[in-house]
Amino acid sequence: MAVRNRRAQASTRRSAKRAAPSKRSPDRRSTGLRQPKSRRPMAKQIFRKRRQALEAPIIDLKGLHKTYGETGVPVHALAGVSLKVPRGEMLAVMGPSGSGKTSLLNMIGLLDTPDRGSVMVGGQDPSQIKRRKLPAFRQRQIGLVFQQKNLIPTLTALENVYLPFRYTSGAKSVKREQAEEGLRLVGMFERANHRPSQLSGGEQQRVAIARALVNSPAMVLADEPTGELDSKTGHSIVKLMQNLNAKLGQTFVLVTHNEAVAAECHRIVRMQDGKIVSEHRPRKRRAA
C-alpha cells in the first residue's frame, strides 16, 4: 500500500510539472515583440554593394575645380574636369606644363582634395571615409610610380619592394614571398639584393613598379615614368606596363609628354588650362 501511494504521488508530481507554464521566453510572434533581423538580407546587401563597386568605374571625377595661390595670384589648376576610367584601362594624360596634369593625378591619388566637385575611387567616395581608415583605403586602391623612382638608397631592391608591408599586419614570411613575386613579375628577382646605386635607371623604375604593385592595388598612377630614361629603356618600361595590363587587367593612368608612350595606351586625354580639351583612342596600339 505504501509503495502504491509513493507511485501515485510521483505520477501526480510529473503531471503537475508538465502542466506548469514554461519558463522560456514567450513567442515573439504571439506577443508582437520585434523579430530579430535575419542575417541573410544583410549578406545580400553587402554582396550587392561589392558588386556595384566592381561594376563602377575605377575612377569617376565630376566637375573638379582646384585653385592654388589664395594669398597671391590665383592659379586655376583644374577648371571643371570630369573623367571616367573603367577597370583595366591604360590611360595616358597629356598636355603642356601647367595644364593641370599633376593636379589631376594628385586628385585621383587622394594626395589632394578639390575645392569643388566629387572624386569616386572604386565606387566609393573617399571624403566619406574616416580619416584613420583613409591610408588603408588608399593602399588597397592606389599604387604610385614617380619619375624620380623614390627608392631608398640604403635598402636593397627587395627591401624597397617590401617597404609598403611595414605598415600592414600579417606574417612576415608571406609578405616577403609577395615582395619576391613582385620582383619576378617585373623581371628583377635576380637583382633582389642590389641597392639602387647598383642598378640602371630602367632597373630602378622596374623596382618602383614592383613596389607599386606589391599590394595588388586597383590602379597604378605613373607620373612621367619614362621621363628620365633613354628611348629604348623607356619603351621597355611601357612594354612591361602593357604586359601587366594584358595579363592582370591592371589599370594604369600615365602622365606623359611622350607621344610614343601615349600611343601605346588605350586612350589619350589631353589637357590645357586646367581643362580636358580632347580625348581619343590611338589608331593602332602595338601588341604587348
C-alpha positions as CSV (number, residue, x, y, z in Angstrom):
1,M,0.0,0.0,0.0
2,A,2.8,2.4,0.9
3,V,4.5,1.6,-2.4
4,R,1.3,2.4,-4.3
5,N,0.9,5.7,-2.5
6,R,4.5,6.7,-3.4
7,R,4.0,5.8,-7.1
8,A,0.7,7.8,-7.2
9,Q,2.5,10.8,-5.6
10,A,5.3,10.7,-8.1
11,S,2.9,10.4,-11.0
12,T,1.0,13.4,-9.7
13,R,4.2,15.5,-9.5
14,R,5.1,14.6,-13.1
15,S,1.7,15.6,-14.3
16,A,1.8,18.9,-12.5
17,K,5.3,19.6,-13.9
18,R,4.1,19.0,-17.5
19,A,1.1,21.3,-16.9
20,A,3.2,24.1,-15.4
21,P,3.8,27.1,-17.6
22,S,7.1,27.2,-19.5
23,K,9.9,29.3,-18.1
24,R,11.1,30.0,-21.6
25,S,10.6,33.5,-23.1
26,P,7.2,33.9,-24.8
27,D,6.9,33.5,-28.5
28,R,7.8,36.9,-30.1
29,R,5.3,36.4,-32.9
30,S,2.4,36.0,-30.5
31,T,3.5,38.9,-28.2
32,G,4.1,41.4,-31.0
33,L,7.7,41.9,-29.9
34,R,10.2,42.9,-32.7
35,Q,11.7,39.9,-34.6
36,P,15.5,39.6,-34.7
37,K,16.8,40.6,-38.1
38,S,17.8,37.8,-40.4
39,R,21.4,37.7,-41.4
40,R,20.6,36.8,-45.0
41,P,19.3,40.3,-46.1
42,M,22.4,41.8,-44.6
43,A,24.7,39.4,-46.5
44,K,22.7,40.2,-49.7
45,Q,23.2,43.9,-49.1
46,I,26.9,43.5,-48.6
47,F,27.2,41.4,-51.7
48,R,25.2,43.9,-53.7
49,K,27.5,46.8,-52.6
50,R,30.6,44.9,-53.5
51,R,29.2,44.0,-56.9
52,Q,28.2,47.7,-57.5
53,A,31.7,48.7,-56.6
54,L,33.3,46.3,-59.0
55,E,30.9,47.3,-61.8
56,A,31.6,51.1,-61.2
57,P,34.4,52.9,-63.0
58,I,37.6,52.6,-61.0
59,I,37.9,56.5,-61.3
60,D,34.9,58.8,-61.6
61,L,35.6,62.5,-61.4
62,K,32.8,65.1,-61.8
63,G,33.3,68.9,-62.1
64,L,36.7,69.2,-60.3
65,H,37.9,72.7,-59.5
66,K,41.2,73.5,-57.8
67,T,42.8,76.9,-57.3
68,Y,46.2,77.5,-55.7
69,G,47.8,80.7,-54.5
70,E,45.0,82.2,-52.5
71,T,47.3,84.8,-50.9
72,G,48.9,85.9,-54.2
73,V,47.9,85.5,-57.9
74,P,45.5,82.6,-58.1
75,V,46.3,79.7,-60.3
76,H,43.3,77.7,-61.6
77,A,44.9,74.2,-61.8
78,L,41.6,72.5,-62.5
79,A,38.6,74.1,-64.0
80,G,35.6,71.7,-64.2
81,V,37.3,68.4,-65.0
82,S,35.1,65.3,-65.4
83,L,36.6,61.9,-66.3
84,K,35.7,58.3,-66.0
85,V,38.2,55.4,-66.2
86,P,36.9,51.9,-66.4
87,R,38.7,49.0,-64.8
88,G,41.5,47.5,-66.9
89,E,42.1,50.6,-69.0
90,M,45.5,52.0,-69.8
91,L,45.1,55.8,-70.0
92,A,47.5,58.5,-70.9
93,V,47.1,62.1,-69.8
94,M,49.0,64.6,-71.9
95,G,49.4,68.4,-72.1
96,P,51.9,71.2,-71.7
97,S,53.5,72.2,-68.4
98,G,50.9,73.9,-66.2
99,S,48.0,72.3,-67.9
100,G,46.8,70.6,-64.8
101,K,48.1,67.0,-65.4
102,T,49.8,66.7,-62.0
103,S,46.9,68.3,-60.1
104,L,44.6,65.8,-61.7
105,L,46.9,62.9,-60.7
106,N,47.0,64.2,-57.2
107,M,43.2,64.2,-57.0
108,I,43.0,60.7,-58.3
109,G,45.7,59.5,-55.9
110,L,44.0,61.2,-53.0
111,L,47.0,63.3,-52.3
112,D,44.9,66.5,-52.6
113,T,41.3,67.4,-52.4
114,P,39.3,69.6,-54.8
115,D,37.7,72.9,-54.0
116,R,34.6,71.8,-55.8
117,G,33.4,68.6,-57.4
118,S,33.5,64.9,-56.5
119,V,36.0,62.1,-56.6
120,M,34.9,58.5,-56.6
121,V,37.5,55.7,-56.4
122,G,36.4,52.1,-56.8
123,G,32.8,53.1,-56.4
124,Q,33.5,54.8,-53.0
125,D,33.6,58.4,-52.0
126,P,36.9,59.0,-50.1
127,S,35.5,62.1,-48.5
128,Q,33.1,59.9,-46.6
129,I,35.8,57.6,-45.2
130,K,37.1,58.2,-41.7
131,R,40.5,59.8,-41.7
132,R,42.1,56.9,-39.7
133,K,40.8,54.4,-42.4
134,L,41.9,56.5,-45.4
135,P,45.5,55.3,-45.6
136,A,44.4,51.7,-45.7
137,F,41.8,52.5,-48.4
138,R,44.5,54.4,-50.4
139,Q,46.9,51.4,-50.1
140,R,44.2,49.0,-51.4
141,Q,43.2,51.1,-54.3
142,I,46.3,53.0,-55.5
143,G,49.9,52.3,-56.4
144,L,52.2,55.2,-57.3
145,V,55.2,55.3,-59.7
146,F,57.2,58.5,-59.8
147,Q,59.6,59.9,-62.4
148,Q,62.4,60.1,-59.7
149,K,61.7,56.5,-58.6
150,N,61.9,57.5,-54.9
151,L,63.8,54.3,-53.9
152,I,65.6,54.4,-50.6
153,P,69.3,54.2,-51.4
154,T,70.3,52.2,-48.3
155,L,67.8,49.4,-49.0
156,T,68.1,46.6,-51.5
157,A,65.6,46.2,-54.3
158,L,63.8,43.5,-52.3
159,E,63.7,45.7,-49.2
160,N,62.3,48.6,-51.2
161,V,59.5,46.5,-52.6
162,Y,58.8,45.1,-49.1
163,L,58.6,48.7,-47.7
164,P,54.7,49.1,-48.1
165,F,54.2,45.9,-46.0
166,R,55.8,47.6,-42.9
167,Y,52.5,49.3,-42.3
168,T,50.3,46.2,-42.7
169,S,49.6,43.2,-40.5
170,G,50.3,39.6,-41.5
171,A,53.1,37.1,-41.4
172,K,56.5,38.4,-42.4
173,S,57.3,35.3,-44.4
174,V,54.1,35.7,-46.5
175,K,54.8,39.4,-47.1
176,R,58.4,38.6,-48.1
177,E,57.2,36.0,-50.6
178,Q,54.8,38.6,-52.1
179,A,57.7,41.1,-52.4
180,E,59.8,38.5,-54.2
181,E,56.9,37.7,-56.5
182,G,56.6,41.4,-57.3
183,L,60.3,41.4,-58.4
184,R,59.7,38.3,-60.5
185,L,56.8,40.0,-62.2
186,V,59.0,42.8,-63.4
187,G,62.0,40.6,-64.2
188,M,64.1,41.8,-61.3
189,F,64.3,38.9,-59.0
190,E,67.9,38.2,-59.9
191,R,68.8,41.7,-58.7
192,A,66.9,41.5,-55.5
193,N,69.9,42.1,-53.2
194,H,71.3,45.0,-55.2
195,R,70.9,48.6,-53.9
196,P,69.6,51.4,-56.2
197,S,73.1,52.7,-56.9
198,Q,74.0,49.3,-58.4
199,L,71.0,49.3,-60.8
200,S,70.5,51.1,-64.1
201,G,67.7,53.7,-64.5
202,G,65.4,51.2,-66.2
203,E,66.1,48.6,-63.5
204,Q,65.3,51.2,-60.8
205,Q,62.0,52.0,-62.5
206,R,61.1,48.3,-62.7
207,V,61.7,48.0,-58.9
208,A,59.5,51.1,-58.4
209,I,56.7,49.5,-60.4
210,A,57.1,46.3,-58.4
211,R,56.7,48.3,-55.2
212,A,53.6,50.0,-56.6
213,L,52.1,46.6,-57.5
214,V,53.0,44.6,-54.3
215,N,49.7,45.3,-52.5
216,S,47.7,44.4,-55.7
217,P,46.1,47.9,-56.0
218,A,43.1,48.5,-58.1
219,M,45.1,51.0,-60.2
220,V,48.6,52.3,-60.7
221,L,49.3,56.0,-61.2
222,A,52.5,56.8,-63.0
223,D,53.9,60.4,-63.2
224,E,56.3,60.6,-66.2
225,P,57.5,57.0,-65.7
226,T,59.9,57.3,-68.7
227,G,60.9,60.9,-68.3
228,E,64.5,60.2,-67.1
229,L,65.1,57.2,-69.3
230,D,66.5,56.9,-72.8
231,S,64.0,55.9,-75.5
232,K,65.0,52.2,-75.6
233,T,64.7,51.8,-71.9
234,G,61.5,53.9,-71.8
235,H,60.0,51.6,-74.4
236,S,60.8,48.5,-72.3
237,I,59.1,50.1,-69.3
238,V,55.9,50.9,-71.3
239,K,56.0,47.3,-72.7
240,L,56.2,46.0,-69.2
241,M,53.1,48.0,-68.2
242,Q,51.3,46.7,-71.3
243,N,52.1,43.1,-70.3
244,L,50.8,43.7,-66.8
245,N,47.7,45.4,-68.2
246,A,47.1,42.4,-70.5
247,K,47.8,39.6,-68.1
248,L,46.5,41.0,-64.8
249,G,43.9,43.5,-66.1
250,Q,45.9,46.2,-64.1
251,T,44.6,49.7,-64.6
252,F,47.2,52.3,-65.4
253,V,47.0,56.1,-65.6
254,L,50.1,57.6,-67.1
255,V,51.0,61.3,-67.2
256,T,53.5,61.8,-70.0
257,H,54.9,64.3,-72.5
258,N,56.0,61.4,-74.8
259,E,53.7,60.9,-77.8
260,A,55.2,57.4,-78.4
261,V,54.4,56.4,-74.8
262,A,50.8,57.7,-75.1
263,A,50.3,55.9,-78.4
264,E,50.7,52.6,-76.5
265,C,47.7,53.3,-74.3
266,H,44.1,52.5,-74.8
267,R,43.0,56.2,-74.7
268,I,44.7,59.6,-74.7
269,V,43.3,62.5,-72.7
270,R,44.7,66.0,-73.5
271,M,44.6,68.9,-71.0
272,Q,45.1,72.6,-71.3
273,D,44.5,75.5,-68.9
274,G,43.0,73.1,-66.3
275,K,40.5,71.5,-68.7
276,I,40.2,68.4,-70.7
277,V,40.2,69.7,-74.3
278,S,40.2,66.4,-76.2
279,E,40.3,62.6,-75.9
280,H,40.8,59.9,-78.5
281,R,41.9,56.3,-79.0
282,P,45.2,55.7,-80.9
283,R,44.5,54.2,-84.3
284,K,46.9,51.3,-83.7
285,R,48.1,50.0,-80.3
286,R,51.0,47.6,-80.6
287,A,50.6,44.2,-79.2
288,A,52.3,43.6,-75.8
